[in-house]
Amino acid sequence: MTAEADGAARFDELIHPSTRLALVATLAAADWAEFAFLKEHLALSDSALSKQLSTLEEAGYLSTERRLTGRRRTVRARLTAAGRSAYTGHIAALRAIIGDTT
């Protein structure tokens, strides 16, 4: 059950910074996303994206998978159930803050 489904709007300080919010929103729209796609889509350096992925993975919000494709190592990421719940709860909290102003 997602946060929106159970009505639990929860502001999430971990997701709230714009870079992490954009990253989680991108992952919410996909099953898996490749590191290269995320880097380009979010206009982040390798180190900045790696740091954000690590922070969210340590919190249990996403998981990463490292794969060997030919001679090249690739990384991809996806939201966990906890990450998806935190994201939907955060969006619900933002909507509650905004209220009827839109």
N, C-alpha and C positions, 0 to 999 in steps of 0.2 A: 504494500500500500504506500503510495507516495504522500508527501506532506500535504499537497493540495487536496488529495482525495480524503485524507483524514482531517483536513481543516487546520493543520498545524503550520501556521505562518511563523517561521523562525528566521530572524535576521542572523546571518552567518558572517562573522568577522573574517574568517579565513577566506571565504569566497568573494567578499565584497571588493577588495582592490580591483581596479579596472582590468588589469592584465589577467588575473585569475578568473574574474567573472567572464571575460571574453573566451578564455580557454575552456572553462567548464561549459559555457553555452555552446561552443563549437562541438565539444564532445557529446553534449546532450542530443545533438542532432544526428549523431552517427553511432554505429556499433563500435568500430575501431577507427582511429585516425593515425596516419603515419606522421612521424616526427617532421619530415620535410614539408608536408602539407601544413601542419600547425605552425611551423616556423614562418612559412611564406604568408599564410592567411593572417597571422597575428603580427607580422612584421617584427619578429623578435630574433635576437642573436641566438646561436646555439647555446651559449652559457645561460642566457636569461631564460630560455625555454626549459632547459634542463633543471634549473633551480626551481621554477614554478611546478614542473612535473614532480620533482622530488618532494616538495612541500606538500602537495596534494596527495601524493602516494603515501607519505608518512602518516597523514591524517586518515588514510583509508578511503579517500574520496575517488581515487582512480588506481588503476593497475597498468603497468607497462609490461610489454613483452619485447624481448630482444631476439631477433631472428637473424640467421645467416642466410643471405640470398646470394648464391654463387660465392664470390669472394668478398661480398659487401655485407656489413652488419647494418641492420635496420632496426629502428625502434618504433613501436606503435603504442598507443594508449587508448584506454576506454574508461568510462565512468563505472564505478562499482554501484551496487544498490544504495549504499550509504551516501555516495556522492550524488547520485540522482535525486535522492530524497532531500539532501541538504540544499541542492540547487533549486528544486521545486519549492521547498519551504522558504528559501531566500527570496525567490521571485514573488511568492505570495506575500511575504513581509513588505517588500518594496511596493507592491500594488496597494497594500493596506496603508502604507505611509502616504502614497500619492492620493489615494482616495478618489474623490469625484472631481479632481482638478483637471482631468483630461477630457 
